[in-house]
Amino acid sequence: MAKQKIILDVDTGIDDAMAIAYAVAAPNADLVGVVNSYGNVLVDQAAKNSLQILDLLGATDVPVFEGEPHSLETDSFEVMEVSAHIHGVNGVGEVELPASSRQVEEQSGVDFIIEAAHKYGKDLTIIPTGPLTNLALALRKDPSIADLIGNVTLMGGALTVPGNVSDAAEANINQDATAANEVFRSPLHDTMVGLDVTLRTLLTKKETQQWRDLGTVAGEKFADIVDYYIDIYDEMYPHLGGCSLHDPLAVGVACDPSFVQTLDLDLLVHTGELNYGRTTGDTAHLDDPNPTASVAIQVDEKRYLKTFMEYLNYLFANNK
């Protein structure tokens, strides 16, 4: 088993599914669990999707946990119409996947994060690709984990470009700005893989055709799921020329930080009505000699895409 242990904290939509596949395939990381959240779908649907995706990939030994169903600021959650459009109502492009014979673990996702932090220490990287509610609650419940966890590599935020749900905010941060701010202001070291780099990292149907050509169920299903995503991107963001690899890029950076160039600074999240969800540097700590975050601002998208395709092609080819 690889020394680096990773936990994915996902709201399993289409790019989360690709993130799971990358994490399963990465030879230098050991996926020890998948915690689920709300966002692209409701939390129970996210957990169902995660189980089915892991089964499709032959990773039936990876436990799946259910996290929080809504933000710290609310008592309930409803999927945004735009999220259902981008990912499909079922979160995986309306593609039907074989039912899983496994069940979600009884332990809560928050407690699993805490347990894993104490078990793996600095070898543990947590990769949230949805809202940061689960991690914020884990920190509230056991603040000591902030000094135990090796790194948090998250997909979220936007430092040098506008947000995607408002000019100020990226979707994952916008779901729970309070939680995001608590994570950023904690002693945890965070690597923010935001829209600054994910919008430059694109997949097209040339790549998904490679998965179809493998002639396996895994390749065919993933091609169906991601082609739905690409079609939505062609409709909503035709200038990009493909679908953004938001969540899988965060996993790639967690496994190989050299994919990106980063700017080190202390981050905060705006939680007031004005600019809600905006991620910026903290002006009170601009000269801090030991900033707690690194923000990805440049990406080697060609090398990343080559690695992404090598990993997923091999994985899909070997799961018939």
C-alpha positions in Angstrom: 0.0 0.0 0.0 1.2 3.5 -0.8 2.3 5.7 2.2 0.0 8.6 1.3 -3.5 7.9 2.5 -6.3 9.9 1.0 -10.0 10.5 1.9 -12.3 11.9 -0.8 -15.1 14.2 0.5 -17.5 14.3 -2.5 -20.9 15.3 -3.6 -20.8 12.7 -6.3 -21.7 14.3 -9.6 -19.9 13.7 -12.9 -16.5 15.3 -12.1 -16.5 13.7 -8.6 -16.9 10.3 -10.4 -13.8 11.0 -12.4 -12.0 12.1 -9.2 -12.9 8.8 -7.6 -11.5 7.0 -10.6 -8.3 9.0 -10.5 -7.9 8.2 -6.8 -8.5 4.5 -7.3 -6.0 4.4 -10.2 -3.2 6.6 -8.7 -0.3 4.2 -7.9 1.3 6.5 -5.3 -1.8 7.0 -3.1 -4.1 4.7 -1.1 -7.8 5.7 -1.1 -8.9 4.7 2.5 -12.5 6.1 2.4 -15.1 8.2 0.6 -17.1 10.6 2.6 -20.2 12.1 1.0 -21.8 15.5 1.1 -24.7 17.5 -0.4 -24.2 19.7 -3.5 -24.6 18.3 -7.0 -27.2 15.9 -5.4 -28.6 15.2 -2.0 -26.2 13.4 0.4 -27.9 10.0 0.2 -27.8 10.1 -3.6 -24.1 11.1 -3.5 -23.4 8.0 -1.3 -25.4 5.8 -3.7 -23.4 7.1 -6.6 -20.1 6.7 -4.8 -20.9 3.0 -4.0 -21.9 2.3 -7.6 -18.8 4.1 -9.1 -16.4 2.2 -6.8 -18.1 -1.1 -7.7 -17.8 -0.3 -11.4 -14.1 0.3 -10.8 -13.6 -2.9 -8.9 -12.8 -0.9 -5.7 -15.2 -2.7 -3.5 -12.9 -2.6 -0.5 -13.1 1.2 -0.2 -15.7 2.1 2.5 -18.3 4.8 1.9 -19.6 7.2 4.6 -22.5 9.6 4.7 -21.7 13.1 5.8 -23.8 16.2 6.6 -27.0 16.8 4.6 -26.9 20.6 4.7 -24.7 23.6 5.5 -23.8 25.0 8.9 -26.0 27.9 8.1 -29.2 26.0 7.1 -31.6 23.3 8.3 -32.1 21.7 4.9 -30.8 21.6 1.4 -32.3 21.5 -2.1 -30.3 20.8 -5.2 -30.0 23.9 -7.4 -31.7 23.7 -10.8 -28.4 24.4 -12.5 -26.6 21.6 -10.7 -29.3 19.1 -11.8 -28.9 20.4 -15.3 -25.1 20.1 -15.4 -24.9 16.6 -13.7 -28.3 15.2 -14.4 -30.9 14.6 -11.7 -29.2 11.4 -10.6 -25.8 13.1 -10.6 -24.2 10.9 -13.1 -25.7 12.2 -16.4 -28.9 10.1 -16.1 -26.8 7.0 -16.8 -28.1 3.8 -15.1 -25.4 2.1 -13.1 -25.6 -1.5 -11.6 -26.9 -1.4 -8.1 -24.4 -1.9 -5.4 -24.7 -4.8 -3.0 -22.8 -2.8 -0.4 -24.2 -0.4 2.2 -23.0 3.0 3.5 -21.0 2.5 6.7 -22.8 3.2 10.0 -20.1 5.5 11.3 -20.6 9.1 10.3 -18.3 10.8 7.8 -17.3 13.4 10.3 -16.2 10.7 12.8 -14.4 8.8 10.1 -12.3 11.9 9.3 -11.4 12.3 12.9 -10.5 8.7 13.3 -8.4 8.7 10.2 -6.5 11.8 11.3 -5.5 10.1 14.5 -4.6 6.9 12.7 -2.6 8.2 9.7 -1.4 11.7 10.9 0.8 13.5 8.4 0.4 10.7 5.8 -3.3 11.7 5.4 -4.5 14.0 2.7 -8.2 15.0 2.7 -9.6 16.0 -0.7 -12.9 17.8 -0.5 -14.6 18.3 -3.9 -17.9 19.7 -2.5 -18.8 22.0 0.3 -16.4 22.0 3.4 -19.1 21.3 5.9 -17.9 17.8 6.9 -14.4 19.0 7.5 -15.5 22.1 9.4 -17.6 20.0 11.7 -14.7 17.5 12.3 -12.5 20.5 13.3 -15.2 21.7 15.7 -15.6 18.3 17.3 -11.9 17.6 17.6 -9.7 20.7 16.9 -6.5 18.6 17.4 -6.9 17.1 14.0 -5.8 20.4 12.4 -2.2 19.6 13.6 -2.4 16.0 12.6 -3.6 16.0 9.0 -0.9 16.3 6.4 -2.8 18.4 3.9 -6.2 19.4 2.6 -6.3 19.7 -1.2 -9.7 21.0 -2.1 -11.5 21.8 -5.3 -13.1 25.1 -4.7 -12.7 28.9 -4.8 -11.5 31.4 -7.3 -8.7 33.9 -6.7 -7.8 35.3 -10.1 -11.0 34.7 -12.0 -14.7 35.3 -11.4 -16.8 32.6 -9.6 -19.2 30.3 -11.4 -22.4 30.9 -9.3 -21.8 34.6 -8.9 -19.0 37.0 -10.0 -17.6 36.5 -6.4 -18.2 32.9 -5.6 -17.3 29.4 -6.8 -20.1 26.8 -6.2 -18.5 24.6 -3.6 -17.4 27.5 -1.4 -20.8 29.2 -2.0 -22.7 26.1 -0.6 -21.2 26.8 2.9 -19.0 29.9 3.1 -19.0 29.7 6.9 -17.6 26.2 6.8 -15.0 27.1 4.2 -13.9 30.1 6.2 -13.5 28.0 9.4 -11.3 25.5 7.4 -9.2 28.2 5.9 -8.7 30.0 9.2 -7.7 26.8 11.0 -4.1 25.7 11.4 -4.7 23.1 8.6 -2.5 23.5 5.5 -4.9 23.9 2.6 -4.1 23.7 -1.1 -6.9 25.4 -3.1 -7.4 24.0 -6.6 -9.9 26.5 -7.9 -11.4 27.8 -11.1 -8.1 29.6 -11.7 -6.7 26.2 -12.9 -9.6 23.9 -13.4 -11.1 26.0 -16.2 -7.8 25.4 -18.2 -7.9 21.6 -17.8 -10.4 20.2 -20.3 -11.6 16.9 -21.6 -13.2 16.3 -25.0 -15.0 13.4 -26.7 -11.7 12.5 -28.3 -10.7 11.2 -24.9 -14.0 9.6 -24.0 -13.9 7.7 -27.3 -10.7 6.1 -26.1 -12.7 4.7 -23.1 -15.4 3.4 -25.5 -12.7 1.7 -27.6 -11.5 -0.3 -24.6 -14.7 -2.5 -24.9 -15.3 -2.7 -21.2 -18.3 -1.9 -19.1 -16.4 0.6 -17.0 -15.1 2.4 -20.1 -18.5 2.5 -21.7 -20.3 3.7 -18.7 -17.8 6.5 -17.9 -17.9 7.6 -21.6 -21.7 7.8 -21.4 -21.5 9.8 -18.1 -18.8 12.2 -19.2 -20.3 12.7 -22.7 -23.4 14.1 -21.0 -21.2 16.5 -19.1 -19.4 17.6 -22.3 -22.7 18.2 -24.1 -23.8 20.5 -21.2 -20.5 22.3 -21.4 -20.9 22.8 -25.1 -24.3 24.3 -24.4 -23.4 26.5 -21.4 -19.7 27.3 -22.0 -19.0 26.8 -25.7 -15.9 29.0 -25.6 -14.1 26.4 -23.4 -14.0 23.6 -26.0 -14.5 20.8 -23.6 -15.6 20.0 -20.0 -13.5 21.1 -17.0 -11.8 18.5 -15.0 -12.5 20.3 -11.7 -12.5 17.6 -9.1 -10.1 15.1 -10.7 -7.5 17.9 -10.9 -7.6 18.3 -7.2 -6.9 14.6 -6.8 -4.0 14.9 -9.3 -2.5 17.8 -7.4 -2.8 15.9 -4.1 -0.9 13.1 -5.6 1.6 15.2 -7.6 1.8 18.9 -6.5 4.1 19.7 -9.4 1.1 19.8 -11.8 0.5 23.3 -10.5 2.3 26.5 -9.5 1.0 28.0 -6.3 0.8 31.3 -4.4 1.2 31.0 -0.6 -1.0 33.2 1.5 -3.5 33.2 4.3 -7.0 32.8 2.9 -10.4 33.9 4.1 -13.9 33.6 2.8 -16.4 36.4 2.7 -19.5 35.4 4.7 -21.5 38.6 4.6 -24.2 39.4 2.1 -21.8 41.4 -0.1 -19.4 39.1 -2.0 -20.7 36.0 -0.2 -18.4 33.1 -0.9 -15.5 35.0 -2.3 -12.1 33.6 -1.5 -9.3 36.2 -1.0 -6.1 36.8 0.8 -6.5 38.0 4.4 -5.2 41.6 4.6 -4.5 41.2 8.3 -1.9 38.5 7.6 -0.3 39.5 4.3 3.2 39.5 5.9 2.7 36.2 7.8 6.0 34.2 7.3 4.1 30.9 7.5 0.9 31.2 5.5 -1.6 28.3 5.9 -2.7 28.0 2.3 -1.3 27.5 -1.2 -3.5 28.6 -4.1 -3.0 27.0 -7.5 -2.6 29.8 -10.1 -1.0 28.0 -13.0 -1.3 24.4 -14.3 0.6 22.1 -16.6 -2.6 21.0 -18.3 -1.0 18.9 -21.0 1.0 16.8 -18.6 -1.9 16.5 -16.2 -4.3 15.3 -19.0 -1.7 12.8 -20.2 -1.4 11.3 -16.7 -5.2 11.4 -16.2 -5.8 9.5 -19.4 -3.0 7.0 -18.7 -4.4 6.2 -15.3 -8.1 6.0 -16.3 -7.4 4.0 -19.5 -5.5 1.4 -17.5 -8.2 1.3 -14.8 -11.1 0.9 -17.3 -9.2 -1.6 -19.4 -8.7 -3.8 -16.3 -12.3 -3.7 -15.1 -14.4 -5.4 -17.7 
